Amino acid sequence: MTRRPGPSWLCLLLILPGCLPETETSVIPSSPFGNPVASTSQSTVNAPPATQEAATKVGVVGQKIMCANPGLGIQPKFMTLGKEGALELFHDSSSNIYITETLARQCKTEGELAALLSTEIGRIVSERAAVRLNDVSDRGPPPAVDVGNDHGGSFGPADGVRMMERAKYERDRKLAREQAVPPPPDLLARAYLQKAGYNSSEMDAVAPLLRAADGNSRLEKLMTITPAKLPGT
């Protein structure tokens, strides 16, 4: 007998027909801690599994955002953490995005959930842009070229050409650092929302939820800690 797809997978098929995103998104219907991308085990993080309903909804909305915004240079998986936890939203070093079911259920509309996920995507993109800008502004000076004489001697006094070139380089590098400002995550999030077909005003609606989530970091600390630094290891 041929098995028919369940309601949750049918939802995925209906929402994302023909979408071939450049990124991979995982729908986690239960605890993500057995998943290879999780950085800690369930014994380390004491969190109940998320319901399949919540995890599927988060995965579908996250996939929709990524399909509408290809070429971001990240491949996030969208993880839903236990329903009895605090309001938390964060990402790890692999750009995987975590949201607690408690926070996801606080969203009154799909657009509000999309705004939360877009915000975290914007934070990842902004952080990576900041790293690239720092790399550019921190590059050392170009190789020295003998265009002048910085040392006095039998050929005459020093003309200071090289010192002047170095001073100019330092001024230019300081200016580059001051102008190297990464794009604000909230502006990026609004753009991602609009491209995915949502109203950017959803960002204003979830502002209180984002502030509450920013004040909680218990699961974030446990999920992003490296195994070498775990207590007792």
N, C-alpha and C positions, 0 to 999 in steps of 0.2 A: 504494500500500500504506500502510495506517495505521500510524504509529509508536507503539509502546507506551512508556510512561514507564519510565525506568531504575530500578534498585533504590533509588537515593538519593532520587529524587523520589517514588517510591511510598511510601517511609518517611515523607516529609513529609505525604503525603495521608492516610496511615493514622493518624498521630499527632495531626494537628490538624484533624479534620473539624469543620466548623461553627464553628470559632474565628474570630471577627472582632475581633482586638485593636485597640486604639486606637493602637498603635505599629507601626512598620515595622521588620522584621528582615531582614537580608540574609545569605544563606549564601554565603560566598566560597569556591568550590572551588579557586581558585588564588591567586596573589599579589594582594593587595588594592590594590597601589600604582597600578594603572591605573584604579581606581574613583574617581569624582568626589569622594567624601567624604574620600579620603586626603589628608593635608595635605602630603605630600612624594612625590617620585617614586622609582621603583625605583633610579635612578642615585644618589640620595641615601642611600637605605637599602639596604644590600647584604644582602638576606635572600632565601633561596630560597622558592619558592611552597609553600604547605601542600598536603598531599594532600587529595583530594576527600572521602575518608572522614572525616578529622579535621574539616574545615571544615563538612561536612554535620552531623556530630554536634553541634558547637558551636552551629550555627545552630538546629537542632531543639530542643536543650535551652534555649537562650536564648529562643526563641519561646515555649516552653511556660511559662517563668517569667513572661514579659510578659503572656501571655494570662490567666494566673491572677491577675495583679496590675494590672488596668487603672486608669487614672487617676493614674499616678505623675507625669505631667507631663513625661515624657521620651520620646524616640523613638530608642532606641539601635539601631545596626547592630552585629552581632557579627562581628568580623574575626578570622580565624585566620592567624597569621604563621608563617613558615617552620619546618620540622621540625628544623632543625639549630641553632636559636638557643638562648639561655639561657631560664631560667624567668622569664617576664614576664607581667604582667597590669596593664593601665592603661586609661585613657579619655582622650579629647581634649576640646577645648572644645565640640564638638558632641554630646557624650555618646556617641560611638561607643566601643564596648568592644573592646579588642584583647587577645588571648591567644595565646601562642606554642604551636605544636603540641607542643613538648617538654613544656610544663606540662600541656596537656590530656591527653597520654598518660600522665602520672604519676598521673592519677585512676584508682582501681581500680573505681569504680562511676559510673553516671550521676549519682547523687546527689552525689558529690564534685565532679564537674564543675559541677553546678548550684550547689553551695555557692560555688565560686570565682566564677562569673558573678553570683550573687546578692550576693556581697560587693562587687563593683565597682558594681553597681546601687545598693547601699546607700550607697556612698561618694559617688556622684553626687547622690543625693537628700539626703544629709546636708550636702554642700557647698552645695547650693542653698538649703537651709533656713537655713544659717548666714548666707548673703548676705542673705536676707530679714530675718532677725532683726537684723542689723547695720543694715540700712536703716531699720528701725523705731526702734531705739535711738539712731540718729544724727540723727534729725530735729531740726530747730531748734525753739526755743520758739514758742509761739503768738504772733500779733500782739499788741503791747502795747495794753492798754486803760487809759484814764485813770480809774483807780479811786482814785488817791492822789496825793500831791504828794511827789516825790523831791527837790525843790529848794527850798531856803529862799528867802524873798523877802518882799515886802510883804504877802503873804497868810499869813505865819506860817512856822514852821520845817518842814523836811521830815519827813514821817511814816514814810517808808521802806516804804510798802506794796508798791510795785513791786519793791524790792530783796528783800523777804521772799518775794514770789511767785516771783521768779527763783531764789532759793536753794532753795525747795521744788521747783521744776522740776528743778534740777540734781541734787538728792538722788534724785528719782524716776527720772531718766534713768540715774544710776549704778546704782540698784537694778535697773532693767530690763536693763542690760548684764550685770550679774552673774547674773541669772536667765535670760538668753537663751542657753540651751545647746541646740545642735542635737541631734537624736536620734543615738545611736551607730550607726555603720554595721553593726556585727556584730549588733546587736539587730534592725535593719531586715532584714538578710540572713536571719536565722532566720525572721522572719515571712514573707518572700517565699518561702522554701523550703517552709514548711508549707502555704501557700496553693497552691503548685504540686504538692503531693502527695508531697513528699520529707520525710525525717526531719530535724529541725533539728540532730540530733547529728552530721550530716555536716559541720557547721562545725568541730567539734572534730577530726574526722579530717583535714581539710585545713589545719589550723593550721600544721604544718611547711612545707607547700607555699607558704602565704601569706607566711610569714616569709622563705622563700627568694626568692620573687618580689619582695617589697618591697626586697630587697637588690640587685636588678638593674634598671637603668633606661636601658641604652644605646639600645634601640629606642624607648623612651618619649621620650627627649630628641630623637631624630631625627624621630619621628612628630609630635610636638607643637610643634616649633619653627616659627616663622612664616617664610615665604619671604623676607621682608625681612631676616631676621637670619641667613640661611644664609651660611656662609663664602664669601668671594669675590664677594658680591653687594652 
